Amino acid sequence: MSASEKILAAMRAAPHNVRFTDLAKICERYFGQARQQGTSHAVYKTPWTGDPRVNIQRGDNGMAKAYQVRQVLAAIEKLKESAE
């Protein structure tokens, strides 16, 4: 199992316990470089408009926000479905 797969498994198991840096790595793997960075948010481009959006921000203690982890997981599933 690759590092990305381990992070994804951890994201699915406990979305409230994901480090922001791990979430950003997964977003870059699936969606490329963030089109907006440097502010409190990192925004990634998706091939569709609307939800699920990929807009993440650092939460308390360097952790990702759980609802944003779930949005990223939904976006990855949608991306996989559209590739099939």
N, C-alpha and C positions, 0 to 999 in steps of 0.2 A: 504494500500500500504506500503510495507516494505521500509526501508531506501535505500536498493540497487535499488529497482524499482524507487524510487524518483530520485536517482542519474542518473540512465539510462535515465529516461525521460528528465532530465535536459541536459544530454549529447546529446541526439537527438535534442532537441530544440535549444541549443546554444553551439556547440562544442568549440567555442572560449572563453567560459566563464566557464570552468571547473577547479576546483582546482586540482593540481597534487595529493594531498593526496586522494581525492575522486576517481580519476582515478586509483590510485594504489590499493585502496580497491576493486574496481570492478575487476581489473585484478587478484588479489589474490583470489577472490571468484570464478571466472571462470577458472583460469589457475594455481592456486596454488602459492606457494612461488616463487619469482623471482629467476632464476638460476644465475643471475649476479646482484649484488647490490654493493653499495659503491662507484661506479664511478658516473658520471653524468647520466648514463643510468640505467634503470632496465629492464632486458630482461626476458620474461616469455616463458616457453616451451609450444608449441602447438602440437597436435597430427598429424599435417601435416607438410610438408616441404614447404618452400617458402612463398609467400604472402597469406593472410595478416599476416604480422609478428606482434608480440606484443613486441615492444621495445619502452619504454616511457622515457621521460626526463623532468625535471622541466624547465619551461620556465620563462619568466619575472614575477616578483612579486608572485612567487609560483604557477602560473597557469600552466596547461598542454598545450601543443602545439596542436592547433586545428586539424592539419592533423593527429596527433597520436591518438587523440580522435576518429576521423573517422575510422582509422585503427582498433582500439580496437572494435568499434561497428561492423565493418565488420567481424572481427574474432569471435565475439560472435554469430553473425548470422550464420556464417559457422559452428560453433560448435553446435548450435541448430539444423541446417539442418542435420548434420551428425548423431545426436542422434536420429533423427526420422526414 
